[in-house]
Amino acid sequence: MSTEKTYTPDLFEPIGQLDKRAEQLNRKQVGVWKDAWLRFKQNKGALLGLFLVLVIGLLAIFGPLINEYDWSTQNVTIKNQDTAVDGHYFGTDHAGRDLWQRVWYGAKVSLMIAFLAVFLDVIIGVTIGGISGYFGGRVDAIIQRFIEIIYSIPNLIIIILLIMLMEPGIWAIAISIAMTGWVPMSRIVRAQVLKLRSQEYVLAARTLGASHKRILLKHLIPNVIGPIIIAVTFSIPSAIFFEAFLSFIGLGLRPPEASLGVLISEGNGFMQLSPHNLIWPALVLSILMFAFNMIGDGLRDALDPRMKK
């Protein structure tokens, strides 16, 4: 008995046009950055950190406008007041200066130094790391040996030497911090570029005659933005802390200039007599460190594709 199936023409009749809605995506398409923002918003700690940074940033800009005092005006008749008398919301310091004004002015100076140092870190680190990872070979070997030499020298020694060669000030501290802070950034960029330089779109750009500069700036660096942003977010609190440390040991800004490090250094001498001189700047510094680290954790979770569920 034959088991062969017989095919008749009626089996091949068209069933009509499919519903166009079946071809539509059920989920609305979102870009990479929008998806990262949506995931960032789900992190409550990161949102808290962002809120704290915005509040302190606004107070650093507009806080001195709230009362009529000046951050540098001295009045020894009201020194070391620890209560909010006559508009001195944080009291006064050992020279009778308004501590509210000095804390927010110092926070602004510390943030300026940190952002300037990190900006220089990005420029130097991304440039050197991108060149090292893209060209590889002998170029990469020479750059990496140079980086190892810098990394083997304690960064505090390099910073002290640079500060001794320059006049103390915002630029001197920022440049000194950046001279060693770019090394971790360059290593991150180098590792990412090494991984991406063999991708098809890079080979296609090379085949079409694109220059090395165009490939780096238009194809490779834009695809490393995520790790760069994460590294920047963690570098800012490190720069703030390093500025405070340098000012505390007398290598940073010098009184009567104000930064969080200067205020903590001055308040340390009056800790037993007037602890508020130390408490307020130390509290602002701690909040900034906590907030930026929480933002960094949130950005790492949002931008790292391995963290997606």
Steps between C-alpha positions, in 0.01 A plus 500: 500500500646838397535764775596782265294815563322658209528881458210668326486864369247604765766451769697790353230766497605836657339570835488877453704793633629473853394755753750788489487530877675164530813657352510785751724488808314451825747717690587858419858536383734700722854619439805403699509819709126501566519138609792587729301788652199275559721248677677776694166628631427159648802533730376689806848550641623656174202736492571600860861568408396710200259698718770568763750613236244736345408644842863559599582638155213748521598601853861546390380740228208676666556429872722808554212718373273397787660722764679832476842395630824441311711184519821692575381782730634464855335615822682371809227627732272215389757224446419131557124547527333163451141619469308666219514854640439802277489289184813293571326171423807285569645736759839669464858374493803591712541832315133599519436418132158369397529122479195464273671713236835326541359147482312558175779705349742223597269237351492695173880524492542128577252406227673730253837339574353148476319563169803673351731217607263235362463693174878493459497130595255427219691700238837341582376151587266457202765629258782281626280195561335529159833528315651214699209265443442589135855473366617220731837339437808706574298818562292322764809346660680834532193679643431220748859502626473877550172455690657230718783736592252772602287248688801371694571848644270598791260760364539715811869552418418609145227735623728656766773562240254659257346723767848614604569604139169691464335772704230360732155543353208327332687431175810374679304247707285388205801448273688318777209260560453446124867414444448165674121463476501436123671161534190296602296677230756410231497135603121482480494660154788285376326178605175603327674614179700176483173312509323718243772564242442164327124552461349497152408868492862595576628271223242648263612854586861402436406342166323819395818698569407669830797653682617376840376823659153458352476136606598589855278806536197388298486125556699381801483776766119545469461129579711542816289785640323275750814381685643854482190647668515237774871567558439876511227460761732304728794736432314812620472394868863384491607843375287675766653286772853551366453878494373490859797283601753734335343807659482325837876431502579849373584421135175624348329835524628728772286703744323737476389317182224250566439146386357204686852382576606842632189525719553151640864582570405821681214335686726220619693748711182609680332159519468497878416869543266547203426165329257660255800644313591142407157335489340704220775478234568135588128424465480665156815314388360167621167557325677584173715187521199283577282657228753469216578141590129413499461667160800304373347172617173588329671595173704181503185293538319702231776512238654157542322262260592204721277643773186482285243246610 
